Amino acid sequence: MENLIHKISQIEAAASSILDGMDERKASFAAKIREETTKFDMELEQETAEKINCFQDQMKQELKEQQALQQAKGEQILAELDKAYEAGHHAIAQELFSRIIKG
């Protein structure tokens, strides 16, 4: 009987040792998962920031191109108006003068 109690005590000690080992492995695994998650989050955040910066730079470049195009169009329109004015201002002034005099 004493031998049986001793064997049960040994089995219980072995089981307790196994459970303690499992708890240590579980804690180690959880720490590793936290570390990998943190690393992944940091890499993802950095990658996202780089993509955002790239997108912003691209949008700024497109905006500059559009502004340059609009400015060129505006200058072209002004040049055409100046040309039309120079070509016809004398005739327009004569027409207005004639209308005022005829009244």
Backbone bond lengths (Angstrom), bond angles and torsions (degrees), N, CA, C in turn:
res aa  C-N    CA-C-N  psi(-1)  N-CA   C-N-CA  omega(-1)  CA-C   N-CA-C  phi
1 M - - - 1.445 - - 1.533 110.25 -
2 E 1.309 115.58 -43.36 1.453 120.26 178.80 1.531 110.40 -63.05
3 N 1.299 115.84 -35.59 1.459 121.83 177.71 1.533 110.10 -64.49
4 L 1.308 116.98 -39.82 1.470 122.64 178.88 1.532 110.33 -65.97
5 I 1.333 115.66 -42.88 1.467 120.01 178.61 1.528 109.92 -63.97
6 H 1.306 116.18 -39.26 1.463 120.92 178.61 1.536 110.68 -63.88
7 K 1.312 117.40 -43.49 1.469 122.44 179.41 1.538 109.87 -63.17
8 I 1.344 115.94 -44.07 1.472 120.06 179.10 1.521 109.54 -62.67
9 S 1.316 117.30 -39.80 1.462 122.05 178.95 1.526 109.91 -63.85
10 Q 1.317 117.84 -40.18 1.461 122.12 178.30 1.537 110.92 -65.74
11 I 1.330 114.56 -41.56 1.473 119.42 179.04 1.522 109.62 -63.81
12 E 1.342 115.73 -43.28 1.454 120.25 179.67 1.530 110.82 -63.65
13 A 1.309 119.13 -40.58 1.461 123.50 178.50 1.531 110.03 -64.99
14 A 1.330 116.31 -41.21 1.465 120.22 179.04 1.533 110.48 -65.36
15 A 1.329 116.83 -42.00 1.460 121.41 179.51 1.526 110.01 -64.28
16 S 1.332 115.90 -41.60 1.450 120.10 178.70 1.526 110.69 -63.67
17 S 1.319 116.95 -40.72 1.457 121.85 178.19 1.535 110.83 -63.86
18 I 1.316 115.72 -41.24 1.477 120.26 178.21 1.530 110.14 -63.59
19 L 1.334 117.08 -43.99 1.466 120.95 179.67 1.525 111.30 -63.83
20 D 1.342 116.92 -40.12 1.460 120.23 177.36 1.532 110.30 -62.97
21 G 1.308 116.12 -42.37 1.468 120.93 177.72 1.523 111.44 -62.71
22 M 1.311 116.03 -39.64 1.461 120.55 178.69 1.532 110.72 -66.32
23 D 1.334 117.05 -39.50 1.464 120.51 177.52 1.528 110.94 -62.10
24 E 1.342 116.50 -40.67 1.460 120.72 178.59 1.528 110.55 -65.12
25 R 1.327 115.81 -44.17 1.467 120.39 178.99 1.530 110.35 -64.55
26 K 1.330 115.98 -38.44 1.460 120.75 179.50 1.533 109.64 -64.29
27 A 1.334 117.32 -44.79 1.464 121.50 179.25 1.527 110.32 -64.40
28 S 1.327 117.18 -41.37 1.454 121.80 178.67 1.528 110.60 -63.75
29 F 1.329 116.28 -43.39 1.463 121.25 178.99 1.527 110.88 -64.29
30 A 1.326 117.00 -41.94 1.470 121.14 179.13 1.532 110.54 -63.29
31 A 1.338 116.96 -40.89 1.460 120.98 178.39 1.524 110.59 -64.30
32 K 1.323 116.07 -41.17 1.457 120.57 178.76 1.526 110.83 -64.24
33 I 1.320 117.02 -41.75 1.466 121.29 178.33 1.524 110.13 -63.14
34 R 1.339 117.70 -43.64 1.468 121.07 177.87 1.529 110.86 -60.60
35 E 1.330 116.04 -43.68 1.460 121.37 179.74 1.534 110.75 -62.08
36 E 1.321 116.48 -46.35 1.461 120.48 179.95 1.529 111.38 -66.27
37 T 1.319 116.31 -37.39 1.466 120.41 178.31 1.524 110.21 -64.98
38 T 1.317 116.52 -44.42 1.463 121.03 178.58 1.522 110.53 -61.64
39 K 1.328 116.71 -44.67 1.462 121.68 179.06 1.528 109.94 -61.75
40 F 1.320 116.66 -45.41 1.473 121.15 179.40 1.525 110.45 -61.13
41 D 1.334 116.58 -45.28 1.467 120.69 179.74 1.529 111.29 -60.59
42 M 1.316 117.09 -42.39 1.460 121.42 -179.97 1.528 110.63 -65.23
43 E 1.331 116.39 -44.62 1.465 120.14 179.40 1.530 110.67 -63.96
44 L 1.319 116.15 -42.02 1.463 120.39 179.40 1.528 110.68 -64.41
45 E 1.323 116.28 -42.04 1.464 120.44 178.86 1.525 110.88 -63.02
46 Q 1.324 116.47 -42.48 1.463 120.80 179.13 1.532 110.41 -65.54
47 E 1.310 116.72 -44.48 1.459 121.06 179.14 1.533 110.78 -61.88
48 T 1.316 115.81 -42.51 1.466 120.64 179.15 1.529 110.55 -64.09
49 A 1.328 116.96 -43.22 1.469 120.96 179.00 1.529 110.31 -62.21
50 E 1.330 117.25 -41.11 1.461 120.77 178.86 1.524 110.62 -64.11
51 K 1.325 116.92 -42.41 1.465 120.18 179.01 1.524 111.08 -65.16
52 I 1.324 116.47 -40.14 1.469 120.55 178.34 1.527 109.79 -63.28
53 N 1.331 116.74 -45.27 1.466 120.45 179.42 1.534 110.72 -61.93
54 C 1.315 116.04 -42.04 1.467 120.44 178.47 1.527 109.89 -62.30
55 F 1.322 116.62 -44.23 1.461 121.24 179.70 1.531 110.33 -63.55
56 Q 1.332 117.24 -42.60 1.461 121.06 178.85 1.533 110.55 -62.90
57 D 1.329 116.66 -42.89 1.463 120.04 178.74 1.528 110.60 -62.33
58 Q 1.321 115.91 -41.92 1.458 120.72 178.77 1.525 110.54 -63.15
59 M 1.332 116.49 -43.32 1.459 120.35 -179.92 1.533 110.91 -65.73
60 K 1.328 117.25 -39.39 1.467 120.93 177.36 1.525 110.44 -62.01
61 Q 1.336 116.43 -42.55 1.457 120.56 179.51 1.525 110.69 -64.21
62 E 1.325 117.05 -43.76 1.460 120.63 178.24 1.530 110.76 -62.73
63 L 1.319 116.90 -39.74 1.464 121.26 178.47 1.528 110.72 -63.91
64 K 1.333 117.20 -42.89 1.459 120.87 178.01 1.528 110.51 -61.50
65 E 1.334 115.95 -42.27 1.461 120.00 179.29 1.526 111.08 -63.76
66 Q 1.325 116.17 -42.07 1.461 119.95 178.54 1.523 111.03 -65.69
67 Q 1.328 117.18 -40.07 1.460 120.84 178.58 1.528 110.38 -63.69
68 A 1.327 116.58 -42.41 1.463 120.44 179.09 1.527 110.25 -63.57
69 L 1.309 116.71 -41.27 1.464 121.08 178.42 1.527 110.88 -63.63
70 Q 1.332 116.95 -44.98 1.462 121.17 178.79 1.529 110.95 -63.31
71 Q 1.315 116.12 -39.78 1.465 119.81 179.35 1.526 109.88 -65.19
72 A 1.316 117.16 -42.16 1.461 120.69 178.85 1.529 110.56 -63.77
73 K 1.329 116.54 -41.59 1.466 119.88 177.73 1.522 110.87 -63.66
74 G 1.325 116.59 -42.56 1.461 121.12 178.31 1.521 111.93 -61.33
75 E 1.322 116.32 -43.45 1.456 120.67 178.87 1.526 110.88 -65.13
76 Q 1.328 116.42 -37.43 1.455 120.43 178.22 1.534 110.65 -65.37
77 I 1.317 116.32 -43.31 1.469 120.10 178.92 1.527 110.48 -63.03
78 L 1.332 116.75 -43.69 1.470 120.06 177.94 1.527 111.25 -61.57
79 A 1.320 116.60 -40.57 1.467 120.18 178.79 1.521 110.36 -63.69
80 E 1.328 117.36 -41.03 1.465 121.24 178.48 1.528 111.02 -65.60
81 L 1.333 116.76 -40.69 1.465 120.01 177.33 1.527 111.50 -64.27
82 D 1.335 116.02 -42.17 1.465 119.94 177.42 1.522 110.31 -61.08
83 K 1.323 115.72 -43.53 1.461 121.01 -179.66 1.533 110.04 -62.91
84 A 1.328 116.86 -44.64 1.463 120.77 179.41 1.528 110.15 -63.98
85 Y 1.309 117.09 -40.41 1.461 121.16 179.15 1.525 110.04 -63.43
86 E 1.335 115.67 -48.73 1.465 119.79 -179.12 1.526 110.95 -61.43
87 A 1.308 116.57 -37.74 1.458 119.78 -177.58 1.521 111.72 -74.05
88 G 1.327 119.20 -32.30 1.448 119.58 -170.99 1.501 116.75 -122.87
89 H 1.317 119.58 2.76 1.465 119.02 -174.76 1.525 112.47 -66.42
90 H 1.302 116.41 -34.06 1.472 118.80 179.54 1.532 110.21 -66.15
91 A 1.310 116.50 -43.56 1.463 120.31 -179.66 1.524 110.96 -66.42
92 I 1.308 116.53 -38.96 1.471 120.73 179.48 1.525 109.52 -66.29
93 A 1.319 117.11 -42.38 1.470 121.23 179.29 1.531 110.48 -63.26
94 Q 1.307 117.08 -41.37 1.470 121.13 178.03 1.526 110.86 -63.04
95 E 1.345 116.11 -42.44 1.468 121.01 179.75 1.525 110.43 -62.26
96 L 1.342 116.45 -46.08 1.466 119.97 178.61 1.531 111.37 -63.13
97 F 1.294 116.31 -42.61 1.452 120.80 179.70 1.525 110.96 -61.33
98 S 1.318 115.73 -42.83 1.472 120.57 178.49 1.514 111.17 -62.59
99 R 1.308 117.50 -41.34 1.468 121.49 -179.93 1.537 111.16 -65.79
100 I 1.322 115.53 -38.73 1.466 119.74 -178.56 1.526 109.47 -68.13
101 I 1.297 117.00 -42.68 1.453 121.07 -178.75 1.532 110.67 -67.22
102 K 1.322 117.80 -41.60 1.459 121.59 -179.48 1.515 110.80 -70.68
103 G 1.315 115.74 -29.88 1.399 127.40 174.77 1.398 125.35 42.35
